[in-house]
Amino acid sequence: PQPLPCQFKHLSLRSAWVRCRHPPAMEVLNLGSRALRRYDSSSFWDKWYATQKDVPLEWSSQLNEDVMRRVKTILEKVPQPEEGQALSICELGCGSSNFSWLLKEEGYDVVGVDFSQEVINANRERYPTIRWECADALSLSSHFGPGTFDCILGKTLLDCFMTRRDAAKAIRQLLEQIHTVLKETGRLVFLDRTSAYHFIGRGNAEVLRIGKRGMHLHILKPVTAKKEEDVEAAKPNEEKKQFELDLPALGDHLVTRSSGGTGVLVVWTVDDVAAAAGLES
């Protein structure tokens, strides 16, 4: 199925026209009543991008001056490198967006990462001065060393991850991988059409208005070893018990804990995946 088209809109930050589209409709497998989204399949994206030729696309919403201004404000709070050097930024799940190009134009050292070799090849031809790498977001540490990036940006990345049946598990693994390749003073920024706060459980969240549509901005930073020690020291010494229910329909999404010896079970549908991955607000 063809993606739903949005109107063409001129991006004032650059002299080019950029199409805006919603993510492609799900690829339906012949499994009776079961329809599986294949956003987690690199071959699905390879086939889809092959049909788009050499046209840049912005998923869900355009990038505009307000978005870029907010992103720059976030980056200004990251400890700056030595004079003559630029902040190292990774656009994770870059697709054929112009985000990396706009960041490069601002003077940042940018690496665009996507697990579709098809779109990476197209990006290398379109913007040869930018470094493009084909890598799975769930195995970043296999491609980049610890503390490689000052900031990792993902635009509509979590939108795709939330379509997975193992969304909570996959997002936890994603955050763990990001934590490994992000510097201790770095920032992690997600910009998505749908909020993923119920999966992540912490971080600074806000809504950016892009035209008539709101995009959810989520900002996190690594928890340093010192802060982890402080958190452990602040915890009460009493024994805590945790109970997990074996409900296949919910998988990792539901956790219960006993409440203060009262016999009451408190139920969460949040996995605190950010905390487990060493990220904080």
N, C-alpha and C positions, 0 to 999 in steps of 0.2 A: 504493500500500500504506500501511496505517496504521502509525504508529510503535509500537515496543514500549513498553507502559506500565510505569512504575515505581510503587511504592507512593506514596500520598499521604503527605506528611510535614509536620508543622507546623514552620515556621521560627521558632525562638524569638526571633530578632532583630526580628521584626515580628508584628503581630497579623493575620496572613492565612495562608491555605493556599496552597501553591505546588505545582503538579504538576512532577514530574521525569520526563523522558523521554530516551531515546536519540535521536540524530539520526534524521530520517526515512529510511526505506529508500530505496535508490537508485531513481531514475526510469529505467526501462529503455526505451531507444529501439529501434525495430524495425530493427536492423542485423545480422540474422542471429545469429551467436554472440557478437557484441560488445555488451556492456552498459556504458553510460556513466553515471557518477554526474553529476548536474547540480548539485552543491553550489556550483559556480562560476557558476551562472545566477541572476540576480536574478528573472527571471520564474518560475523553479521555486519560489523562496522566497515570492514574492508569492502564487502559487497555494496553496502549503501554508499560509501564515499566514492566508489568507482562510478556510480551513476551520476554523481554531482559535478563531474569534470573538474574544472579548476576554479570553482566559485566559492569564496569564503562565506561562511554562515555563522550567525550568532544564535545560539540556542535560547529559546524562550523569550529573550528580551535583548534589545540593543544595549551596547555600551554607550554611555553618553558622558558629558563633561562632569555631571554630578557624581557618577560612579567613579570616574578616574580621580576626581578631586578627593573623594573619601578614601580611596585606596592609597593615594599619595600621603594623606594624613596619617594613615596607619603605618606606612613605611617610614615616615619621618620619626616615629617613636622607636624604631629599631636602631640599636647602636650602629652608628655609621662606621664604615671601614676606613682604613688609612687614606690619606689624601692621594688622589690619583687612581683610586680603586672604586668600584661600584658595588652596590648591594647585589648579592647573588639571589635571583628569583627563579623559582620553578613554577611554570603554569602546568598544573597536573590535569590530565584529561583535556588537552588543549583543543582537540578536534581541528576544525578549519577556521576557528575564531581569529579575529585580528587583535585579541587581547595582548598576546606576546609582542606583536609589532608595536602596539601603542606603548607598552612598557619599555621596549627597547628605545623608542623615540624619546622617552623621558630620561634616558641615560643609564638605565639599569642593565645589569648583566643577566640576560634571560635565557632559560633553557625551557623549550616546549616539549612536554612529554605526553605521549598517547600510546595505547597498545595496538592501534591500527597502523600497520606498516603502510597501507595505502595512503592515509592522510599525512603521515610523516613524510613520505616521498613527495607528495604534492606541496607540503609546506617548505621543504628544502628548495624546491624550484621557485616557489613564490617569494620567499624571504631567505636567500642564501647567506645573509650575514648573521642570522640567528641560529643557534645550536638547537637541533631537533633530535630527540632520542625516542626510539620505540621501546617502551617498557610498560609492564603491568604495574598499576598502582599498588597492587597487593604484594609486590616483590621489589619495591624500590631499593631496598638495601642490597640487592644483588647487582644493581647497576650504579649506585652512588655510595660513596663512603660516608661514615658517620660525620654529622655536622657539616654537610656540604652547603646547605642553603640558609640564607638569612630569612627568607620568606617562601612559603608555598601557597599558591593561589589555586583554587579550584572553582571554576564557573560552571554551574549546573552539574557538577560531578556527583554530589550527593543525591540529586534528583534521580540519576541513573541507578545509584547504589540502592536507593529505597525501593526500586522495583524488584529487587532480588528477593527470593524466598528466604534466603539466609541473610537478610539485610543487617540485623544486629551483629551477627558474627563477622560479616564482611566489613562493616564500618569499624568494628573494633580492630580488625587486622589492618585496615587502612590507616587508622590513627597510630597504631604501633609502628608501622613502617615509616610514616611521616615523622614520628618522634625520633626515629633513629637517624634520619638524614637531615634533620633540622638542627640548627645551632641552638645552644642553650638560651641564647638571647633572641631567638627568632620568633616569627609569628606564623600562624596558620590561619588562612582566610578562606572561607567558603561563601559563594554567592549563588543562591539557588532560588528557584521559583517556589519551592515548598520548604517549610521549616523542618529541620532534622533534630531540633532540640530534644524531642522526646526519645531519640536514640542516644544522643551524646551526653545529655544531662548536665552540662556546664558550659561556660564560655560566655562572652558578651554577644548578645543577639540584638539586631535591630532590623528595621524594614526600610529599604531604599525605594523611593518612588521613581520608576522609569516610565514616563508617560502615564498611562492609566493603570499600569500594573506595578505591584510591589514585588521586590526581590528581597529575599532574606539573607542578610549578612551575618556571618558567624565568625567570631575572632577568638582564637585560643593561643596560648603560649606554653612552652614546655615547663614542667615542674622540675626545678633544680634538685640535686641530691640533698642540699641543706633544707629545702622546704619539705621534702619527703620525710626527713628526720624529725622536723618540727611537728608535722602532722601526726606521725606515729607517737611522739612523746605526749601529744595533747589528747590522745585517745584514752578513754577510761580503761582501767585494768580488768574490769569484770569480763567474764567469758561471754562471747557472743555466739549465738547459734544462727545458722542460716538453713532454710529449708527450700528445696527446689521441687517443683511439681513436674512430673513427666507428662506433659501435654504436647503431643506431636504437632497439633495445629498451631500452637503458639511458639514452639521451639524455645529459643533463648530470650523471648520477649517478656516472659513473666517470671518474677522472682518474689519470694515471700520471706519475711524475717519475723522472728518473735519480738514482741514489744515489751521490754522491761520486766520480764517474768510474769506478765499478766495473763499469759495464755492466749493473747490476741495475736493473730498473724496479720502483718501489714503487707499489702500486695503492691508491687511496682510493675509498671510496664516499661520502665526505663532500665537499661542495663548498666548505666554509668560507664559507658565504654570509653569516654574521654578520660575519666579518672584512672581507669585500668591501664590506659595507654600512656599515662604520665603527662597529661595535658590539663591546663587549668584556665580559669577565666582571666 
